[in-house]
Amino acid sequence: MQNQAAAAYQQVAKQTANPTDREADLLVKSAQRLQKVRDDWDGSYADLGSALNFTNSLWGIFLAAVASEESPLPNDIRQNVANLGIFILSRIVEIQLEPAPQKLDAIININRELAAGLRQMPAKQ
């Protein structure tokens, strides 16, 4: 499933001009997929697995990026992103073990808020 998120990342990369926009778009895509599962919750979990796998892969990529020594981000931001990533990955495991629609809310909100924050950042020249 990480290949699916990587492919989505590459597809969005072709459509947007800068990495910050790509990241925001992917966070929104993750939030939308999870929100659809939440809205259509019927106990069958038909799309839950793929939405969680996409989100897991996306945050895995973010965690790898902030853990890299080549990351241009300041250490405090890297640590904050890492903390969010660890929380989200833990929540995904929790949802997989005991699915419940309300458990998706935190991930959906974090992804949306982070995407909104990224879109408010000035573009790098």
N, CA, C and O atoms as a Tinker XYZ file with bonds, in Angstrom:
   500  protein
     1  N      0.796000   -1.196000    0.000000    73     2
     2  CA     0.000000    0.000000    0.000000    64     1     3
     3  C      0.844000    1.269000    0.000000    63     2     4     5
     4  O      0.375000    2.327000   -0.419000    81     3
     5  N      2.086000    1.167000    0.467000    73     3     6
     6  CA     2.941000    2.343000    0.435000    64     5     7
     7  C      3.164000    2.773000   -1.003000    63     6     8     9
     8  O      3.324000    3.961000   -1.287000    81     7
     9  N      3.175000    1.798000   -1.917000    73     7    10
    10  CA     3.318000    2.135000   -3.330000    64     9    11
    11  C      2.146000    2.976000   -3.809000    63    10    12    13
    12  O      2.316000    3.869000   -4.638000    81    11
    13  N      0.947000    2.689000   -3.283000    73    11    14
    14  CA    -0.235000    3.464000   -3.658000    64    13    15
    15  C     -0.086000    4.919000   -3.224000    63    14    16    17
    16  O     -0.379000    5.831000   -3.997000    81    15
    17  N      0.362000    5.136000   -2.005000    73    15    18
    18  CA     0.556000    6.504000   -1.530000    64    17    19
    19  C      1.685000    7.185000   -2.289000    63    18    20    21
    20  O      1.591000    8.367000   -2.619000    81    19
    21  N      2.750000    6.444000   -2.568000    73    19    22
    22  CA     3.866000    7.017000   -3.330000    64    21    23
    23  C      3.414000    7.383000   -4.732000    63    22    24    25
    24  O      3.797000    8.429000   -5.255000    81    23
    25  N      2.598000    6.524000   -5.350000    73    23    26
    26  CA     2.086000    6.821000   -6.694000    64    25    27
    27  C      1.182000    8.048000   -6.665000    63    26    28    29
    28  O      1.240000    8.890000   -7.562000    81    27
    29  N      0.349000    8.147000   -5.634000    73    27    30
    30  CA    -0.513000    9.324000   -5.497000    64    29    31
    31  C      0.328000   10.574000   -5.306000    63    30    32    33
    32  O      0.029000   11.624000   -5.874000    81    31
    33  N      1.381000   10.459000   -4.504000    73    31    34
    34  CA     2.281000   11.585000   -4.265000    64    33    35
    35  C      2.899000   12.036000   -5.584000    63    34    36    37
    36  O      2.962000   13.234000   -5.860000    81    35
    37  N      3.355000   11.089000   -6.398000    73    35    38
    38  CA     3.968000   11.425000   -7.679000    64    37    39
    39  C      2.952000   12.046000   -8.630000    63    38    40    41
    40  O      3.272000   12.980000   -9.365000    81    39
    41  N      1.715000   11.519000   -8.614000    73    39    42
    42  CA     0.677000   12.064000   -9.486000    64    41    43
    43  C      0.362000   13.505000   -9.117000    63    42    44    45
    44  O      0.257000   14.366000   -9.991000    81    43
    45  N      0.211000   13.766000   -7.831000    73    43    46
    46  CA    -0.067000   15.133000   -7.385000    64    45    47
    47  C      1.136000   16.020000   -7.676000    63    46    48    49
    48  O      0.971000   17.195000   -8.000000    81    47
    49  N      2.343000   15.473000   -7.564000    73    47    50
    50  CA     3.556000   16.242000   -7.830000    64    49    51
    51  C      3.562000   16.791000   -9.247000    63    50    52    53
    52  O      4.070000   17.885000   -9.494000    81    51
    53  N      3.003000   16.038000  -10.165000    73    51    54
    54  CA     2.953000   16.480000  -11.557000    64    53    55
    55  C      1.977000   17.636000  -11.742000    63    54    56    57
    56  O      2.099000   18.419000  -12.684000    81    55
    57  N      1.005000   17.735000  -10.833000    73    55    58
    58  CA    -0.062000   18.714000  -10.993000    64    57    59
    59  C      0.163000   19.999000  -10.213000    63    58    60    61
    60  O     -0.470000   21.013000  -10.508000    81    59
    61  N      1.042000   19.979000   -9.233000    73    59    62
    62  CA     1.241000   21.165000   -8.409000    64    61    63
    63  C      2.675000   21.652000   -8.528000    63    62    64    65
    64  O      3.584000   20.898000   -8.875000    81    63
    65  N      2.848000   22.914000   -8.235000    73    63    66
    66  CA     4.139000   23.540000   -8.480000    64    65    67
    67  C      5.156000   23.326000   -7.373000    63    66    68    69
    68  O      6.347000   23.202000   -7.657000    81    67
    69  N      4.729000   23.279000   -6.132000    73    67    70
    70  CA     5.736000   23.180000   -5.081000    64    69    71
    71  C      5.407000   22.055000   -4.093000    63    70    72    73
    72  O      4.256000   21.633000   -3.985000    81    71
    73  N      6.411000   21.583000   -3.386000    73    71    74
    74  CA     6.219000   20.444000   -2.471000    64    73    75
    75  C      5.201000   20.710000   -1.364000    63    74    76    77
    76  O      4.488000   19.795000   -0.951000    81    75
    77  N      5.127000   21.921000   -0.889000    73    75    78
    78  CA     4.174000   22.241000    0.172000    64    77    79
    79  C      2.746000   22.051000   -0.320000    63    78    80    81
    80  O      1.904000   21.518000    0.403000    81    79
    81  N      2.473000   22.482000   -1.540000    73    79    82
    82  CA     1.139000   22.266000   -2.122000    64    81    83
    83  C      0.854000   20.784000   -2.295000    63    82    84    85
    84  O     -0.264000   20.336000   -2.041000    81    83
    85  N      1.849000   20.018000   -2.721000    73    83    86
    86  CA     1.680000   18.568000   -2.879000    64    85    87
    87  C      1.307000   17.932000   -1.545000    63    86    88    89
    88  O      0.381000   17.124000   -1.467000    81    87
    89  N      2.025000   18.298000   -0.518000    73    87    90
    90  CA     1.756000   17.733000    0.807000    64    89    91
    91  C      0.358000   18.090000    1.276000    63    90    92    93
    92  O     -0.356000   17.241000    1.811000    81    91
    93  N     -0.037000   19.341000    1.080000    73    91    94
    94  CA    -1.382000   19.763000    1.475000    64    93    95
    95  C     -2.434000   18.986000    0.695000    63    94    96    97
    96  O     -3.423000   18.540000    1.277000    81    95
    97  N     -2.241000   18.815000   -0.602000    73    95    98
    98  CA    -3.196000   18.079000   -1.422000    64    97    99
    99  C     -3.340000   16.631000   -0.959000    63    98   100   101
   100  O     -4.451000   16.104000   -0.913000    81    99
   101  N     -2.239000   15.994000   -0.622000    73    99   102
   102  CA    -2.284000   14.606000   -0.168000    64   101   103
   103  C     -2.934000   14.479000    1.205000    63   102   104   105
   104  O     -3.652000   13.512000    1.462000    81   103
   105  N     -2.694000   15.431000    2.075000    73   103   106
   106  CA    -3.362000   15.428000    3.381000    64   105   107
   107  C     -4.873000   15.585000    3.212000    63   106   108   109
   108  O     -5.652000   14.925000    3.900000    81   107
   109  N     -5.275000   16.449000    2.306000    73   107   110
   110  CA    -6.698000   16.636000    2.030000    64   109   111
   111  C     -7.285000   15.357000    1.439000    63   110   112   113
   112  O     -8.385000   14.948000    1.813000    81   111
   113  N     -6.566000   14.729000    0.527000    73   111   114
   114  CA    -7.047000   13.486000   -0.075000    64   113   115
   115  C     -7.249000   12.421000    1.014000    63   114   116   117
   116  O     -8.263000   11.723000    1.020000    81   115
   117  N     -6.305000   12.302000    1.913000    73   115   118
   118  CA    -6.424000   11.352000    3.013000    64   117   119
   119  C     -7.643000   11.679000    3.871000    63   118   120   121
   120  O     -8.431000   10.792000    4.200000    81   119
   121  N     -7.797000   12.942000    4.229000    73   119   122
   122  CA    -8.934000   13.364000    5.056000    64   121   123
   123  C    -10.254000   13.085000    4.345000    63   122   124   125
   124  O    -11.215000   12.642000    4.975000    81   123
   125  N    -10.307000   13.336000    3.058000    73   123   126
   126  CA   -11.542000   13.098000    2.304000    64   125   127
   127  C    -11.893000   11.621000    2.267000    63   126   128   129
   128  O    -13.057000   11.251000    2.423000    81   127
   129  N    -10.891000   10.776000    2.062000    73   127   130
   130  CA   -11.145000    9.331000    2.032000    64   129   131
   131  C    -11.644000    8.843000    3.390000    63   130   132   133
   132  O    -12.591000    8.060000    3.465000    81   131
   133  N    -11.008000    9.304000    4.452000    73   131   134
   134  CA   -11.433000    8.911000    5.787000    64   133   135
   135  C    -12.815000    9.463000    6.122000    63   134   136   137
   136  O    -13.619000    8.777000    6.753000    81   135
   137  N    -13.096000   10.695000    5.708000    73   135   138
   138  CA   -14.405000   11.303000    5.952000    64   137   139
   139  C    -15.498000   10.535000    5.232000    63   138   140   141
   140  O    -16.585000   10.346000    5.779000    81   139
   141  N    -15.226000   10.090000    4.013000    73   139   142
   142  CA   -16.211000    9.305000    3.267000    64   141   143
   143  C    -16.515000    8.005000    4.002000    63   142   144   145
   144  O    -17.676000    7.610000    4.113000    81   143
   145  N    -15.486000    7.345000    4.500000    73   143   146
   146  CA   -15.697000    6.127000    5.282000    64   145   147
   147  C    -16.547000    6.450000    6.516000    63   146   148   149
   148  O    -17.483000    5.721000    6.845000    81   147
   149  N    -16.213000    7.536000    7.181000    73   147   150
   150  CA   -16.947000    7.944000    8.399000    64   149   151
   151  C    -18.409000    8.225000    8.080000    63   150   152   153
   152  O    -19.309000    7.787000    8.796000    81   151
   153  N    -18.632000    8.965000    6.993000    73   151   154
   154  CA   -20.000000    9.337000    6.619000    64   153   155
   155  C    -20.833000    8.136000    6.186000    63   154   156   157
   156  O    -22.040000    8.094000    6.424000    81   155
   157  N    -20.189000    7.160000    5.551000    73   155   158
   158  CA   -20.893000    5.990000    5.023000    64   157   159
   159  C    -20.760000    4.773000    5.940000    63   158   160   161
   160  O    -20.990000    3.644000    5.506000    81   159
   161  N    -20.394000    4.995000    7.198000    73   159   162
   162  CA   -20.128000    3.888000    8.120000    64   161   163
   163  C    -21.360000    2.990000    8.224000    63   162   164   165
   164  O    -22.451000    3.435000    8.580000    81   163
   165  N    -21.154000    1.737000    7.909000    73   163   166
   166  CA   -22.250000    0.770000    7.998000    64   165   167
   167  C    -21.815000   -0.523000    8.684000    63   166   168   169
   168  O    -22.579000   -1.486000    8.746000    81   167
   169  N    -20.609000   -0.540000    9.187000    73   167   170
   170  CA   -20.125000   -1.720000    9.864000    64   169   171
   171  C    -19.432000   -2.721000    8.964000    63   170   172   173
   172  O    -18.876000   -3.706000    9.450000    81   171
   173  N    -19.454000   -2.487000    7.651000    73   171   174
   174  CA   -18.806000   -3.436000    6.735000    64   173   175
   175  C    -17.339000   -3.093000    6.505000    63   174   176   177
   176  O    -16.558000   -3.944000    6.081000    81   175
   177  N    -16.972000   -1.869000    6.779000    73   175   178
   178  CA   -15.593000   -1.408000    6.657000    64   177   179
   179  C    -15.038000   -1.593000    5.243000    63   178   180   181
   180  O    -13.838000   -1.814000    5.075000    81   179
   181  N    -15.890000   -1.504000    4.240000    73   179   182
   182  CA   -15.487000   -1.771000    2.868000    64   181   183
   183  C    -14.274000   -0.960000    2.441000    63   182   184   185
   184  O    -13.319000   -1.519000    1.900000    81   183
   185  N    -14.296000    0.337000    2.672000    73   183   186
   186  CA   -13.196000    1.192000    2.229000    64   185   187
   187  C    -12.274000    1.610000    3.368000    63   186   188   189
   188  O    -11.310000    2.344000    3.153000    81   187
   189  N    -12.566000    1.147000    4.564000    73   187   190
   190  CA   -11.763000    1.545000    5.718000    64   189   191
   191  C    -10.306000    1.131000    5.553000    63   190   192   193
   192  O     -9.404000    1.938000    5.775000    81   191
   193  N    -10.074000   -0.099000    5.173000    73   191   194
   194  CA    -8.704000   -0.602000    5.042000    64   193   195
   195  C     -7.879000    0.187000    4.061000    63   194   196   197
   196  O     -6.739000    0.543000    4.360000    81   195
   197  N     -8.423000    0.470000    2.899000    73   195   198
   198  CA    -7.639000    1.201000    1.897000    64   197   199
   199  C     -7.412000    2.651000    2.326000    63   198   200   201
   200  O     -6.341000    3.206000    2.080000    81   199
   201  N     -8.408000    3.271000    2.963000    73   199   202
   202  CA    -8.233000    4.647000    3.436000    64   201   203
   203  C     -7.170000    4.716000    4.536000    63   202   204   205
   204  O     -6.344000    5.628000    4.555000    81   203
   205  N     -7.201000    3.742000    5.450000    73   203   206
   206  CA    -6.187000    3.706000    6.505000    64   205   207
   207  C     -4.799000    3.400000    5.943000    63   206   208   209
   208  O     -3.806000    3.978000    6.386000    81   207
   209  N     -4.732000    2.502000    4.977000    73   207   210
   210  CA    -3.432000    2.179000    4.375000    64   209   211
   211  C     -2.837000    3.377000    3.648000    63   210   212   213
   212  O     -1.633000    3.623000    3.725000    81   211
   213  N     -3.682000    4.118000    2.945000    73   211   214
   214  CA    -3.207000    5.322000    2.263000    64   213   215
   215  C     -2.652000    6.313000    3.283000    63   214   216   217
   216  O     -1.561000    6.857000    3.108000    81   215
   217  N     -3.413000    6.538000    4.340000    73   215   218
   218  CA    -3.005000    7.483000    5.380000    64   217   219
   219  C     -1.738000    7.013000    6.075000    63   218   220   221
   220  O     -0.844000    7.814000    6.347000    81   219
   221  N     -1.658000    5.735000    6.360000    73   219   222
   222  CA    -0.475000    5.149000    6.988000    64   221   223
   223  C      0.762000    5.351000    6.107000    63   222   224   225
   224  O      1.823000    5.738000    6.597000    81   223
   225  N      0.621000    5.090000    4.831000    73   223   226
   226  CA     1.751000    5.253000    3.911000    64   225   227
   227  C      2.173000    6.714000    3.787000    63   226   228   229
   228  O      3.362000    7.030000    3.770000    81   227
   229  N      1.182000    7.599000    3.701000    73   227   230
   230  CA     1.478000    9.029000    3.595000    64   229   231
   231  C      2.249000    9.511000    4.817000    63   230   232   233
   232  O      3.263000   10.197000    4.686000    81   231
   233  N      1.773000    9.157000    5.992000    73   231   234
   234  CA     2.460000    9.593000    7.208000    64   233   235
   235  C      3.797000    8.887000    7.384000    63   234   236   237
   236  O      4.715000    9.441000    7.988000    81   235
   237  N      3.914000    7.670000    6.862000    73   235   238
   238  CA     5.219000    6.998000    6.864000    64   237   239
   239  C      6.231000    7.769000    6.044000    63   238   240   241
   240  O      7.397000    7.880000    6.422000    81   239
   241  N      5.783000    8.298000    4.922000    73   239   242
   242  CA     6.659000    9.122000    4.069000    64   241   243
   243  C      7.042000   10.410000    4.803000    63   242   244   245
   244  O      8.204000   10.816000    4.783000    81   243
   245  N      6.066000   11.049000    5.448000    73   243   246
   246  CA     6.360000   12.267000    6.212000    64   245   247
   247  C      7.364000   11.989000    7.327000    63   246   248   249
   248  O      8.297000   12.764000    7.534000    81   247
   249  N      7.172000   10.885000    8.041000    73   247   250
   250  CA     8.092000   10.547000    9.134000    64   249   251
   251  C      9.499000   10.296000    8.607000    63   250   252   253
   252  O     10.479000   10.734000    9.211000    81   251
   253  N      9.599000    9.600000    7.496000    73   251   254
   254  CA    10.923000    9.354000    6.909000    64   253   255
   255  C     11.575000   10.666000    6.490000    63   254   256   257
   256  O     12.785000   10.838000    6.641000    81   255
   257  N     10.780000   11.582000    5.967000    73   255   258
   258  CA    11.322000   12.867000    5.519000    64   257   259
   259  C     11.847000   13.695000    6.687000    63   258   260   261
   260  O     12.917000   14.295000    6.588000    81   259
   261  N     11.108000   13.733000    7.788000    73   259   262
   262  CA    11.566000   14.552000    8.914000    64   261   263
   263  C     12.689000   13.875000    9.690000    63   262   264   265
   264  O     13.429000   14.538000   10.417000    81   263
   265  N     12.820000   12.563000    9.542000    73   263   266
   266  CA    13.908000   11.844000   10.214000    64   265   267
   267  C     15.213000   11.937000    9.434000    63   266   268   269
   268  O     16.288000   11.669000    9.972000    81   267
   269  N     15.112000   12.316000    8.173000    73   267   270
   270  CA    16.292000   12.405000    7.317000    64   269   271
   271  C     17.187000   13.575000    7.741000    63   270   272   273
   272  O     16.709000   14.656000    8.085000    81   271
   273  N     18.469000   13.328000    7.707000    73   271   274
   274  CA    19.419000   14.404000    8.030000    64   273   275
   275  C     19.394000   15.512000    6.994000    63   274   276   277
   276  O     19.841000   16.627000    7.264000    81   275
   277  N     18.876000   15.217000    5.810000    73   275   278
   278  CA    18.792000   16.227000    4.753000    64   277   279
   279  C     17.559000   17.116000    4.876000    63   278   280   281
   280  O     17.376000   18.034000    4.076000    81   279
   281  N     16.718000   16.855000    5.862000    73   279   282
   282  CA    15.514000   17.653000    6.027000    64   281   283
   283  C     15.888000   19.116000    6.285000    63   282   284   285
   284  O     16.696000   19.408000    7.167000    81   283
   285  N     15.297000   20.033000    5.509000    73   283   286
   286  CA    15.597000   21.462000    5.711000    64   285   287
   287  C     14.806000   22.089000    6.851000    63   286   288   289
   288  O     15.018000   23.256000    7.182000    81   287
   289  N     13.900000   21.330000    7.453000    73   287   290
   290  CA    13.049000   21.890000    8.505000    64   289   291
   291  C     13.815000   22.077000    9.803000    63   290   292   293
   292  O     14.725000   21.307000   10.110000    81   291
   293  N     13.449000   23.097000   10.563000    73   291   294
   294  CA    14.052000   23.283000   11.886000    64   293   295
   295  C     13.703000   22.090000   12.787000    63   294   296   297
   296  O     12.678000   21.435000   12.599000    81   295
   297  N     14.562000   21.825000   13.754000    73   295   298
   298  CA    14.384000   20.664000   14.626000    64   297   299
   299  C     13.049000   20.649000   15.351000    63   298   300   301
   300  O     12.455000   19.582000   15.509000    81   299
   301  N     12.555000   21.807000   15.800000    73   299   302
   302  CA    11.284000   21.804000   16.528000    64   301   303
   303  C     10.115000   21.403000   15.631000    63   302   304   305
   304  O      9.205000   20.701000   16.071000    81   303
   305  N     10.140000   21.842000   14.394000    73   303   306
   306  CA     9.081000   21.451000   13.455000    64   305   307
   307  C      9.199000   19.969000   13.116000    63   306   308   309
   308  O      8.197000   19.259000   13.041000    81   307
   309  N     10.422000   19.513000   12.912000    73   307   310
   310  CA    10.631000   18.082000   12.646000    64   309   311
   311  C     10.077000   17.246000   13.797000    63   310   312   313
   312  O      9.425000   16.226000   13.570000    81   311
   313  N     10.333000   17.671000   15.015000    73   311   314
   314  CA     9.845000   16.932000   16.183000    64   313   315
   315  C      8.327000   16.961000   16.258000    63   314   316   317
   316  O      7.705000   15.949000   16.581000    81   315
   317  N      7.725000   18.102000   15.964000    73   315   318
   318  CA     6.265000   18.202000   15.985000    64   317   319
   319  C      5.623000   17.295000   14.938000    63   318   320   321
   320  O      4.632000   16.621000   15.221000    81   319
   321  N      6.182000   17.278000   13.742000    73   319   322
   322  CA     5.660000   16.408000   12.682000    64   321   323
   323  C      5.831000   14.947000   13.091000    63   322   324   325
   324  O      4.930000   14.134000   12.886000    81   323
   325  N      6.978000   14.617000   13.664000    73   323   326
   326  CA     7.218000   13.250000   14.125000    64   325   327
   327  C      6.202000   12.854000   15.199000    63   326   328   329
   328  O      5.677000   11.742000   15.171000    81   327
   329  N      5.926000   13.739000   16.129000    73   327   330
   330  CA     4.951000   13.446000   17.178000    64   329   331
   331  C      3.552000   13.221000   16.598000    63   330   332   333
   332  O      2.846000   12.297000   17.002000    81   331
   333  N      3.162000   14.071000   15.651000    73   331   334
   334  CA     1.871000   13.879000   14.983000    64   333   335
   335  C      1.837000   12.552000   14.248000    63   334   336   337
   336  O      0.850000   11.820000   14.321000    81   335
   337  N      2.911000   12.242000   13.544000    73   335   338
   338  CA     2.978000   10.993000   12.789000    64   337   339
   339  C      2.862000    9.776000   13.680000    63   338   340   341
   340  O      2.156000    8.823000   13.351000    81   339
   341  N      3.548000    9.805000   14.796000    73   339   342
   342  CA     3.481000    8.685000   15.740000    64   341   343
   343  C      2.061000    8.538000   16.291000    63   342   344   345
   344  O      1.546000    7.428000   16.416000    81   343
   345  N      1.442000    9.667000   16.617000    73   343   346
   346  CA     0.060000    9.621000   17.090000    64   345   347
   347  C     -0.857000    9.020000   16.027000    63   346   348   349
   348  O     -1.673000    8.149000   16.327000    81   347
   349  N     -0.723000    9.485000   14.790000    73   347   350
   350  CA    -1.606000    9.011000   13.721000    64   349   351
   351  C     -1.388000    7.530000   13.446000    63   350   352   353
   352  O     -2.355000    6.786000   13.286000    81   351
   353  N     -0.147000    7.094000   13.389000    73   351   354
   354  CA     0.116000    5.680000   13.143000    64   353   355
   355  C     -0.433000    4.825000   14.282000    63   354   356   357
   356  O     -0.948000    3.733000   14.042000    81   355
   357  N     -0.329000    5.305000   15.510000    73   355   358
   358  CA    -0.888000    4.584000   16.657000    64   357   359
   359  C     -2.408000    4.521000   16.574000    63   358   360   361
   360  O     -3.010000    3.486000   16.860000    81   359
   361  N     -3.016000    5.619000   16.186000    73   359   362
   362  CA    -4.483000    5.657000   16.060000    64   361   363
   363  C     -4.944000    4.706000   14.959000    63   362   364   365
   364  O     -5.977000    4.051000   15.098000    81   363
   365  N     -4.189000    4.629000   13.876000    73   363   366
   366  CA    -4.547000    3.709000   12.790000    64   365   367
   367  C     -4.576000    2.268000   13.307000    63   366   368   369
   368  O     -5.507000    1.519000   13.013000    81   367
   369  N     -3.564000    1.889000   14.069000    73   367   370
   370  CA    -3.526000    0.534000   14.645000    64   369   371
   371  C     -4.733000    0.321000   15.554000    63   370   372   373
   372  O     -5.372000   -0.731000   15.518000    81   371
   373  N     -5.035000    1.320000   16.362000    73   371   374
   374  CA    -6.192000    1.235000   17.264000    64   373   375
   375  C     -7.483000    1.020000   16.480000    63   374   376   377
   376  O     -8.320000    0.206000   16.871000    81   375
   377  N     -7.645000    1.738000   15.388000    73   375   378
   378  CA    -8.845000    1.614000   14.555000    64   377   379
   379  C     -8.898000    0.241000   13.898000    63   378   380   381
   380  O     -9.965000   -0.366000   13.800000    81   379
   381  N     -7.750000   -0.243000   13.450000    73   379   382
   382  CA    -7.724000   -1.568000   12.835000    64   381   383
   383  C     -8.114000   -2.653000   13.827000    63   382   384   385
   384  O     -8.768000   -3.628000   13.456000    81   383
   385  N     -7.722000   -2.491000   15.076000    73   383   386
   386  CA    -8.045000   -3.489000   16.105000    64   385   387
   387  C     -9.500000   -3.417000   16.542000    63   386   388   389
   388  O    -10.153000   -4.444000   16.725000    81   387
   389  N    -10.003000   -2.202000   16.706000    73   387   390
   390  CA   -11.385000   -1.996000   17.147000    64   389   391
   391  C    -12.000000   -0.846000   16.352000    63   390   392   393
   392  O    -12.019000    0.293000   16.819000    81   391
   393  N    -12.500000   -1.139000   15.157000    73   391   394
   394  CA   -13.053000   -0.077000   14.308000    64   393   395
   395  C    -14.244000    0.629000   14.954000    63   394   396   397
   396  O    -15.139000   -0.002000   15.516000    81   395
   397  N    -14.225000    1.942000   14.855000    73   395   398
   398  CA   -15.333000    2.784000   15.299000    64   397   399
   399  C    -15.223000    4.100000   14.539000    63   398   400   401
   400  O    -14.129000    4.654000   14.430000    81   399
   401  N    -16.328000    4.609000   14.016000    73   399   402
   402  CA   -16.259000    5.809000   13.176000    64   401   403
   403  C    -15.680000    7.029000   13.879000    63   402   404   405
   404  O    -14.942000    7.797000   13.261000    81   403
   405  N    -15.998000    7.225000   15.155000    73   403   406
   406  CA   -15.519000    8.417000   15.863000    64   405   407
   407  C    -13.997000    8.414000   16.033000    63   406   408   409
   408  O    -13.400000    9.470000   16.245000    81   407
   409  N    -13.370000    7.256000   15.945000    73   407   410
   410  CA   -11.916000    7.189000   16.070000    64   409   411
   411  C    -11.210000    7.806000   14.856000    63   410   412   413
   412  O    -10.019000    8.112000   14.918000    81   411
   413  N    -11.937000    7.985000   13.768000    73   411   414
   414  CA   -11.360000    8.611000   12.567000    64   413   415
   415  C    -11.256000   10.129000   12.709000    63   414   416   417
   416  O    -10.460000   10.765000   12.018000    81   415
   417  N    -12.047000   10.701000   13.590000    73   415   418
   418  CA   -12.145000   12.165000   13.684000    64   417   419
   419  C    -10.803000   12.855000   13.906000    63   418   420   421
   420  O    -10.507000   13.852000   13.247000    81   419
   421  N    -10.003000   12.346000   14.808000    73   419   422
   422  CA    -8.724000   13.005000   15.113000    64   421   423
   423  C     -7.819000   13.035000   13.894000    63   422   424   425
   424  O     -7.191000   14.056000   13.612000    81   423
   425  N     -7.747000   11.929000   13.172000    73   423   426
   426  CA    -6.887000   11.884000   11.984000    64   425   427
   427  C     -7.411000   12.834000   10.913000    63   426   428   429
   428  O     -6.644000   13.574000   10.298000    81   427
   429  N     -8.711000   12.807000   10.697000    73   427   430
   430  CA    -9.322000   13.702000    9.704000    64   429   431
   431  C     -9.012000   15.156000   10.055000    63   430   432   433
   432  O     -8.596000   15.927000    9.190000    81   431
   433  N     -9.209000   15.530000   11.303000    73   431   434
   434  CA    -8.980000   16.918000   11.727000    64   433   435
   435  C     -7.513000   17.319000   11.621000    63   434   436   437
   436  O     -7.202000   18.416000   11.158000    81   435
   437  N     -6.622000   16.449000   12.042000    73   435   438
   438  CA    -5.186000   16.762000   11.942000    64   437   439
   439  C     -4.793000   16.957000   10.479000    63   438   440   441
   440  O     -4.105000   17.921000   10.143000    81   439
   441  N     -5.224000   16.052000    9.617000    73   439   442
   442  CA    -4.870000   16.176000    8.199000    64   441   443
   443  C     -5.412000   17.476000    7.598000    63   442   444   445
   444  O     -4.707000   18.161000    6.857000    81   443
   445  N     -6.652000   17.809000    7.915000    73   443   446
   446  CA    -7.245000   19.045000    7.382000    64   445   447
   447  C     -6.535000   20.293000    7.913000    63   446   448   449
   448  O     -6.222000   21.210000    7.154000    81   447
   449  N     -6.289000   20.318000    9.210000    73   447   450
   450  CA    -5.646000   21.491000    9.815000    64   449   451
   451  C     -4.213000   21.669000    9.306000    63   450   452   453
   452  O     -3.781000   22.787000    9.026000    81   451
   453  N     -3.499000   20.580000    9.193000    73   451   454
   454  CA    -2.134000   20.660000    8.684000    64   453   455
   455  C     -2.128000   21.118000    7.230000    63   454   456   457
   456  O     -1.294000   21.934000    6.838000    81   455
   457  N     -3.049000   20.598000    6.436000    73   455   458
   458  CA    -3.153000   21.026000    5.031000    64   457   459
   459  C     -3.465000   22.521000    4.949000    63   458   460   461
   460  O     -2.867000   23.238000    4.146000    81   459
   461  N     -4.392000   22.987000    5.769000    73   459   462
   462  CA    -4.745000   24.412000    5.777000    64   461   463
   463  C     -3.534000   25.255000    6.167000    63   462   464   465
   464  O     -3.285000   26.304000    5.572000    81   463
   465  N     -2.789000   24.799000    7.159000    73   463   466
   466  CA    -1.588000   25.527000    7.569000    64   465   467
   467  C     -0.538000   25.569000    6.481000    63   466   468   469
   468  O      0.114000   26.592000    6.272000    81   467
   469  N     -0.374000   24.446000    5.783000    73   467   470
   470  CA     0.613000   24.417000    4.691000    64   469   471
   471  C      0.226000   25.368000    3.569000    63   470   472   473
   472  O      1.090000   25.982000    2.943000    81   471
   473  N     -1.067000   25.490000    3.317000    73   471   474
   474  CA    -1.532000   26.371000    2.235000    64   473   475
   475  C     -1.382000   27.847000    2.598000    63   474   476   477
   476  O     -1.371000   28.704000    1.715000    81   475
   477  N     -1.268000   28.141000    3.872000    73   475   478
   478  CA    -1.113000   29.534000    4.292000    64   477   479
   479  C      0.359000   29.965000    4.302000    63   478   480   481
   480  O      0.670000   31.148000    4.434000    81   479
   481  N      1.242000   28.999000    4.164000    73   479   482
   482  CA     2.670000   29.328000    4.167000    64   481   483
   483  C      3.042000   30.035000    2.876000    63   482   484   485
   484  O      2.549000   29.663000    1.811000    81   483
   485  N      3.898000   31.045000    2.942000    73   483   486
   486  CA     4.347000   31.703000    1.715000    64   485   487
   487  C      5.162000   30.741000    0.864000    63   486   488   489
   488  O      5.925000   29.927000    1.384000    81   487
   489  N      4.992000   30.843000   -0.445000    73   487   490
   490  CA     5.758000   29.994000   -1.361000    64   489   491
   491  C      7.227000   30.362000   -1.306000    63   490   492   493
   492  O      7.590000   31.535000   -1.218000    81   491
   493  N      8.060000   29.347000   -1.359000    73   491   494
   494  CA     9.517000   29.592000   -1.368000    64   493   495
   495  C      9.940000   30.007000   -2.759000    63   494   496   497
   496  O      9.486000   29.458000   -3.763000    81   495
   497  N     10.794000   30.959000   -2.792000    73   495   498
   498  CA    11.277000   31.482000   -4.092000    64   497   499
   499  C     12.467000   30.694000   -4.577000    63   498   500
   500  O     13.007000   30.984000   -5.644000    81   499
